[in-house]
C-alpha cells in the first residue's frame, strides 16, 4: 500500500503524480493557475527532474506547462509515492513556511 502525503509541488520527485489538494494563495494567483488548468482535484505530474529553485514543468491531461518555483511551492498535492529524501525535504520546507508566516513577514 502506498503512503499518501500532502506536499508542495516544488517538493515532489520527478515522475511522481498526485491530485491538487489546495492552492495557498489569494484570488489573483488562483486565477493565474486556473488559466493554466491547475485547479483543485486536477491530476498533475512533475516532469522536471532537478530539485532546484527554478521553473518546474508539470503535465496534466497530456499537456505540459511550466510554473515558477514560487508558484509551485504554494500548490499542495496529495502525492502517491515519495522517497525518504523527498519526505525530509518536504517536512523542512513546511517547517520553514510556518516560521516565515508566523513572523508576519508576508508571502515568501
Secondary structure, DSSP 8 states (H G I E B T S, - for coil): ----EEEEGGGS-TT-EEEEEEE-S-HHHHHHHHHHT--TT-EEEE-----SSS-EEEEETTEEEEE-HHHHHTEEEEES---HHHHHHHHHHHHHHHHHHHTT----
